Every structure is written in C-alpha cells, then in structure tokens.
Amino acid sequence: MIVVTGATGNIGRPLTRALAAAGEQVTAVSRHPAAVPDGVRHLVADLADPAGLRPALAGAKSLFLLLSGDHALGAHPADIIGEAVDSGVRRIVLLSTLGVVTRPFGATRIAMRELEDTVRESGLEWAVLRPGGFASNALWWAESVRERRVVAAPFGDVGVPVVDPADIAAVAAACLLEDRHTGGAYELTGPEVITPRGQTKAVAAALGSPVAFHELTRDEARAAMARSMPAELADDTLDILGNPSPAEQRVSPDVERVLGRAPRPFVDWAARNVTAFR
C-alpha cells in the first residue's frame, strides 16, 4: 500500500490516479474530505500532527510526502519520518524544491534541506524531487483572464522553465514503483524557458481568443501577492521571478532521464487546463 499526502493538490491528484491505475493499493491523505478515484482509500489528516498519520501509515510500504511551506517551518516534519519508520514504511519520496540548491538560505529552504537530510539518514529507501516553478502557478491569472481577458504580472520578459505538475506526479510514481530510482535527487523543470508574456500567448491560443498582457511593477505585484502570502515570501518569490540565477533557468534532463520522454511544455498544460480560464 502507498500513502500519498497532499492527495487533492496539483501533484497529488494525478499521482493518486497513476498509482491506482497501476494496480496499487493507495491511501490518499488530505486536510479536508475529497473525492478520490474508485478503489482508493481516503483519510483526513493534518500533517501538523504527525501522530494523526498513524492510521494511514499502518501497513504501508511507501510514502509520498508533500509539505506546504508552513508545515516545513513549524510542524516538526521530521516527526513524520519517524512515524513512517515506526509504521514499517520502506520507501519515501519527498517533494522538496529546487531552491534548496539555488537559494539555500531562506528559512523554508533551510528547513526543507534539513528534512532531506532526515530522509537520507532514516534508513529507508528514498528519492528526493526538486521541482522549480510550477506551470500551475498560472492559475493565479485565471480570474482576470475569465473576467477581463488580461494577464497582469511582473517581469513579462523574464522566464524560467516551469514544470507541469503532471510530470512531477509521473516522476513521483516512477520513484515509488521502481527500485532503480532509489537514492536519486531529481531536479524537475519543463523543456524550455518561458516568460509570463509567452505563457499569456499560450493561454490565448488554448482559449482561441486574444488575452492581453499587462506588466505590473514589482511594488504592484508585491502588494497583490501579500494579500495571500507573507510579505517575506512575496519578496522572495519576486526575487526569483525578476532575477533568476543561471541554475534557475537551466533546463534539467531529469524528467526525461526518469520517464524516457521529454517534459511537457507549458502549451500542453494550458490546453489541458483551459476550462479554468474560460
């Protein structure tokens, strides 16, 4: 049996479906009740309380661990690894972030690096996934596209190789199911650098109608982002978006190395998710 945390998110949903389709017994864990594929067990648990995972981990052979930033900082996530070990889990796949390599000194990334170390030292089989920016971050623009056919974003001509969450899920499934990926740390990106202006064109093409791009100043973007995240995190995100390092703009070969195919481009993600923008 395989336990998937964050099972209702952009990665957890396709991962749960892929594992179930492969004939695996799956327990999907999320904070709130949710629909899951037929044959998948669902349990509500909050990762801030590692002991609450015990019913999900009982009898499990593998764990996919996805933590939000607040959990990585404040909930002693290493205790989750301890619960997994005590429950007899043999393999863990951890969703980390490319930032532990490219910008290792932020509080969240320091905490995630420490969690990576805990996983490595746990005695379990392990793999670590380090994605860069997500294609699904474009959903931040969905409301403005639906209502005004406008994308408003900063740094319109600065790009990074955003990764499709479905590709992250596919790599996670491979790491959970295939022994050959044990001990790997995989940097996951899309196949090409794409700018916000380029993403806007891809969304417009998927819709079959024009979408304008309006470039925000950094201050305008910070004010908008600070309504839904801590100001420090907004500044950190804007630093990456506005001035990505060469490592953050590098197209990694790791998706293709694991899956035997190139990662999906942003235009594919936009076409599959076009209903969010209609």
N, C-alpha and C positions, 0 to 999 in steps of 0.2 A: 504494500500500500504506500502511496506517495501523498504527502501533505503539501498543499500549495497555500501559502499565505498571500494576502493581497489578492484573493482569487476573483474579485469582481472588478479589478482595475484593467488598464490597457494592456498589461502583460499577463496578469493572472487569468483573465478570461480565455484568451487563445491558448495559453499553456494548459489550462484545465481541459479544454476541448481536445487538444492534441493528445494528451495523456490518456483520456478516456477513449479516444478513437484508436489508440494503440493497444487497447485491451487492458490497461492498468486500472487497478482499484485506486480511486482518488478521493481524498478528503479535502474539500475546499473550505478555507478559513477566511472569514471577513469580519469586520466590526459590526455589520448590520445584516439582517436577513436578506437573502438574494436568491434569484433563480439560478440554477446550475443545470448542466446537461443531465439527461436521464442516466441513472446509474451512479451518479456522483453524490457522495455524502457531503452535506454542508453543516458546518458548525460555526456559531457566532463566538468570537473570542477577541479580546483586545490584547495586542502584543505588549502593551504597557504592563500587563500582568502575566509574566511568563508561566506561572503555575496554571493559569487558565488554559494553556495549550495541552495540558496532560491528556485530556480525553481525545484530542485529535491525534496526538503522537503515539498513543497506545497501539502497538502492533505495526507501526510504520517502519518502512525500510529506508525511505528517503524524504528529505525536506527541502522545499524551495522557500528561501527566506527573503522576503521583501519588507524593508522597514522604511517608513516615512522619516523625514528629517527630524521631526520632533521626537520620535521614538529613538532614533540613533543617538540623540543627545541626552535624553532624560530618563530612559526607562530601563537602564542596565541590560541592554540587549544581549550581553554575554551570557546572562542567565538563561536565555532561550537556548543557547548552545548546550548549556548544562542540562536543561530539561530533555533536549534531544538525545544526548549521550545516555542519560539515566533511563530513557524510554527504549533504548535499544536501536535507535536510528543508526544506519550505517553510512549514509551518504548525505551531504548537504551541498546545495548550490546556493550561493549567496549573491544577491543583486547588490553590487557596490556602485561605484561611479568612476568615470574617467578622471574626475577631479582629484582622486587620491594620488594620481600620478602627476597631473598637470598643474594643480594648485593645492598642494598638500597641507597648507597651514590654516585653512578655515576650520572653525570649531566642528562643524558637521563632518568635514572630511577627515579631520584628526580622529573623531570618534569612529568613522567607518573604517579607517585604516586599522585602528585597534581591534575592531570586530573581525576584519580579515585575518589579523594575527591570531585571534582567538580560534577562529575556524581552522586555520592551519595547524594549530597546536592541540586541537581537540582529540586527535587520534582517529577521527572519522575520515572517510574518503571525502574529497571536496573539489569544488570548482568555484571560481570567482568570475562574475560577469561585470565588466566595467563599461557601460554604455556612456556615450556622450549625450548631446542634445537629442530630445525625442521629436520625431515628426508630429506626434500628437499634441505638442505644445501649440501648434497652430489652431487648436480648438479654442484658445484664448480669443481668437478673432471671430468665432462663429456668429456671435450675436450681431456684431457690427456688419458682418457680411450679409446676414439674413435681412437686417433692417435697413441698411444703407448702401450695401454693395461696396463697402470700404474696409480695407485693412489699415489699421493705424498702429505703427510700430517704429521703434528707433532703429538706427543703423541699417538703413534699407539696402545698402550695397556691401555689407559685411556678412560673410557667410561662414557656416560650419557644415560638416557632413552629417546632418541629422539622420538618426536611425529609426526605422519603422519598429514600433513595439512588437509587431507580429514576428519580426526577425529575432528580437530579443527572446520572445517566447519559444521560438523554434530552437534557438541555441540552448536555452534552458532545458527544453525537453531532451535534446541530444545528450546534454551533460547528466541529466537524471537517469537516462536509459542506457547509455553506452559507457563501458568501462574505460575506453581509450581517452576520454576527456578528463579523467581524474588527475588532479594536481595542476590543472591549467588555469591561468588567469587571462581572460579574453577581453580585449578592447573592442567594443562593438560600435561601428559607425555605419552610415549609409555609404553609397557608392560614389558620391560626388559632393563637393561643397556647393551649397545652395544658399542664396541670400533671402531675406524677407521679401524683397521685390520679386525674386524668382519664385518663391512659394506662392505669392499672390497670383502670379501668372498661371501656376499650376492649378490653383483653386478655381480661377476663372475658366480655365479650359475644362475642368471637370464639370462645372456648372453649365458651360455653354453660353455664358453671358459675361460682360465686362465686370471687372472688380478693380476699383481704383486703389492706389497705394498712397497713404498719407504718412509722411515721415514725422515722427514725434521727436522732440528734443529729449535729451537724457532726463532733464528735470520733469518734463511731462510724463515720460514713461515711468519714472520713479514714483511719482505721485499716484499714478494709476495702479502700479504693482503693490505699493504699500497699503492699499486698501484690502489686500487679500494675503499678504505675507509680511513678516517682519522687515523693517526698513533695511536692516543689515543684509538680509538675504536678497532683497531687491537690488541693493548696490552691488553685491557680489555677482548676481546674475547679469547685471548690466555691464560689469567689468568684462565678463566673458563674451557677451554678445557684441560689445563695442570694440574690444581689443583682444580677440582670441590669439593664443600663442600658436606657433607652428605645430605643436603637438596636438592642439585642439582643432586644427584644420587638417590634420593628417587623415587620409582615408586608410583605415585599418584593413588588413586582409583577413581578420579573424572570423568574420561571419562566413566568408567563403571557405575558409580552412575547416570550419566545423560542419557546415551544411553542404559543401560541394557545389554551391551556386553563389552567384553574386548577391549582395544585399539588394532589397527592393528600393528603387528610387522614390523620392517624395511624390512624384506624379502618380505613382501607383497608390500610395497612401491616400492622396487627395481623391482619387477616383473611387476608392472603396468607402471613403467616409464622407462623400459629397452630401448625403442627406443632412448632416449636421449644419451645413451652410445654406440650405435651401429655405 
